Amino acid sequence: MGEPGPKVQDILLIEDDAEATELVRSLLPPDTHIETVTTLKLGLDAVTTRHFDVVLVDLTLPDAFGYDAVVGLLDARPGLAILVLTGSMEEDVAKHCVALGAQDFLHKDDLDQISLNAKITASFMRIRGDVHRRAIMTPPPPAGPPPAGPPTDDEMAAFRRDAYSGALTAYCDAPNPEAPEITSRIDALASALIVAEAGYAELHRLHLAAAGVVPAERAGAARQFLLELCGRCLDGWRARALAG
């Protein structure tokens, strides 16, 4: 038989309900190290100063609600393995969190030893696999001297604002958002965000700034654009996390 795979050893639980915290503790293997905090702020402090294999996060925290916690965590530490803990009435929000980069979600009412540990392990292994594939598929840098005269930070910020507004408008107005000319604009925008090391927070700022040009009846298309852009950026963010 082969050697056992990597094991989840360090877990961060962001949960303000004491009973839920004790339940999660009781369901984990006894040799698992689990750190618990009760607010997103404390969670952000933890992930930026210490390593965790997996982060479990509640969707209703004193200082964050819904997908704000996932956005904040991934902006602070791209490529983080996140498992969302959700109530029965929050499934749509939890699915949105997965689209934004969380690995999976689990209903608190369904917590048991088998399902919790299976989803923790799957989240951990999925992140490891994604980062590994990205690393081995990334081509080496081109030979020769580096290009001269890189754009300034202000020029790049202006480009990202214009590119976001243009791509969003084109996507919302297009009869077929999957047309090559539309997807190429989204790809170019995602590349600019990755190169600039822009995270979820800047992406949401860009979206809020550009959303005013979209008619109210196209708000659903605008949200879909944001989700597709997040998906394109995710691999790049994870690769940067590996390199860091």
TAKA-V159359 format. One record per pair of residues at least 12 apart in sequence whose ideal C-beta (glycine too) atoms are under 10 Angstrom apart, sorted by the first residue. I is the first residue (numbers start at 1). GAP is how many residues later the second one is. Records with the same first field share a line. If there is no record, write none. Layout:
I=GAP, GAP
This chain:
5=116, 119, 120, 123
6=47, 115, 118, 119, 122
7=22, 24, 25, 46, 114, 117
8=20, 21, 24, 25, 44, 45, 46, 73, 109, 112, 113, 115, 116, 117
9=20, 22, 23, 24, 25, 42, 43, 44, 45, 115
10=22, 23, 24, 25, 40, 41, 42, 43, 44, 45
11=13, 14, 17, 21, 22, 23, 24, 25, 41, 42, 43, 44, 45, 70, 72, 109, 113
12=21, 22, 23, 24, 25, 30, 31, 34, 35, 38, 39, 40, 41, 42, 43, 44, 45, 61, 68, 70
13=12, 15, 21, 22, 23, 24, 25, 30, 39, 41, 42, 43, 44, 45, 70, 72
14=21, 22, 23, 24, 25, 26, 27, 28, 29, 30, 32, 33, 41, 42, 43, 44, 47, 50, 55, 59, 68, 71
15=21, 22, 23, 24, 28, 41, 42, 43, 45, 46, 70, 93
16=20, 21, 22, 23, 24, 42, 44, 45, 46, 47
17=21, 41, 43, 44, 68, 91
18=18, 20
19=89
20=36, 38, 65, 88, 91
21=13, 15, 16, 17, 35, 37
22=14
23=85, 88, 89, 93
24=12, 32, 61, 84, 87, 92, 96
26=85, 87
27=84, 85, 86, 87, 88, 89, 90, 93
28=28, 85, 88, 89, 92
29=84, 88, 91
32=21, 22, 85, 88
33=19, 20
34=18, 20, 22
35=15, 17, 20
36=20
37=20, 24
38=20, 23, 24, 25
39=22, 23, 24, 25, 30
40=17, 18, 21, 22, 23, 24, 25, 28, 29, 30, 32, 33, 36
41=20, 21, 22, 23, 31
42=19, 21
43=12, 14, 15, 18, 20, 21, 26, 29, 30, 33
44=19, 20, 25, 28, 29, 31, 32, 33
45=31
46=27, 30, 31
47=25, 26, 27, 29, 30, 33, 35
48=25, 28, 29
51=26
52=25, 28, 29, 30, 72
53=27, 28, 67, 68, 70, 71, 74, 75
54=26, 27, 28, 29, 49, 65, 66, 67, 68, 69, 70, 73
55=14, 15, 18, 19, 22, 25, 26, 27, 28, 29, 47, 48, 68
56=25, 26, 27, 28, 29, 50, 60, 63, 64, 67
57=12, 13, 15, 16, 23, 25, 26, 27, 28, 29, 40, 45, 48
58=26, 27, 28, 29, 32, 50
59=25, 26, 27, 28, 31, 34, 35, 38, 46, 49
60=25, 26, 27, 30, 33
65=25, 28
66=20, 24, 26, 27, 28, 30, 31
67=17, 26, 27, 28, 29, 30, 31, 32, 33, 34, 35, 133, 137
68=29, 132, 136
69=13, 15, 28, 33
70=12, 14, 23, 24, 26, 27, 28, 29, 30, 31, 32, 35, 130
71=26, 29, 30, 31, 128, 129, 130, 132, 133, 159
72=127, 128, 129
73=28, 29, 127
74=23, 26, 27, 28, 125, 126, 127, 156, 159, 160, 163, 164, 167
75=26, 123, 124, 125, 126, 127, 128, 129, 162
76=123, 124, 125
77=122, 160, 164, 167
78=23, 116, 119, 121, 122, 155, 156, 158, 159, 160, 161, 162, 163, 164, 166
79=22, 48, 51, 52, 55, 155, 156, 157, 158, 159, 160, 161, 162, 163, 165
80=21, 22, 23, 43, 47, 157, 158, 161
81=21, 22, 23, 39, 41, 42, 43, 44, 45, 46, 47, 49
82=15, 16, 18, 19, 20, 21, 22, 23, 41, 45
83=14, 19, 20, 21, 22, 23, 33, 36, 37, 39, 40, 41
84=12, 13, 14, 18, 19, 20, 21, 22, 23, 35, 39
85=20, 21, 22, 23, 26, 31
86=19, 20, 21, 22, 23, 24
87=20, 21, 22
88=19, 20, 21, 22
90=15, 17, 18
91=14, 16
93=12
94=12, 13
96=127, 131
99=124, 125, 127, 128, 129, 131, 132, 135
100=100, 103, 104, 126, 127, 130, 131, 134
101=99, 129, 130, 132, 133, 136, 137
102=21
103=16, 17, 19, 20, 21, 22, 23, 24, 27
104=14, 15, 16, 18, 19, 22
105=14
106=12, 13, 14, 17
127=111, 114, 115
128=114
130=104, 105, 108, 109, 112
131=104, 107, 108, 110, 111, 112
132=110
133=102, 105, 106
134=100, 101, 102, 103, 104, 105, 106, 107, 108, 109
135=103, 104, 107, 108
137=98, 102
138=97, 98, 101, 104, 105
151=45
153=43
156=36, 39, 40, 42
157=39, 41, 45, 49
159=29, 30, 33, 37
160=29, 32, 33, 35, 36, 38, 42, 43, 46
161=44, 45, 48, 49
162=27, 48
163=22, 23, 25, 26, 27, 28, 29, 30, 43, 47
164=21, 22, 25, 28, 29, 38, 39, 41, 42, 43, 45, 46, 47, 61, 62, 65
165=41, 42, 44, 45, 46, 47, 48, 49
166=19, 22, 23, 44, 47
167=15, 16, 17, 18, 19, 20, 21, 22, 23, 43, 58, 62
168=17, 18, 21, 38, 39, 42, 43, 45, 46, 50, 53, 54, 57, 58, 61
169=16, 41, 44, 45, 49, 53, 56
170=12, 15, 16, 55
171=12, 14, 15, 43, 47, 50, 51, 53, 54, 55, 57, 58
172=39, 41, 42, 43, 45, 46, 47, 48, 49, 50, 52, 53
173=41, 42, 45, 48
174=47
177=44, 47, 48, 51
178=50
182=43, 46
183=45, 49
186=39, 42, 43, 45, 46
187=42, 45
189=14, 17, 36, 40, 43, 44
190=13, 38, 39, 40, 41, 42, 43, 44, 45, 46
191=41, 42, 45
192=41
193=13, 36, 37, 39, 40, 43, 44
194=38, 39, 40, 41, 42, 43, 45, 46
195=41, 45
197=39, 40, 43, 47
198=35, 39
199=34, 38, 41
200=30, 33, 34, 37
203=23, 26, 27, 30
204=22, 26
206=20, 23
207=15, 16, 18, 19, 22, 23
210=12, 15, 16
211=12, 14, 15
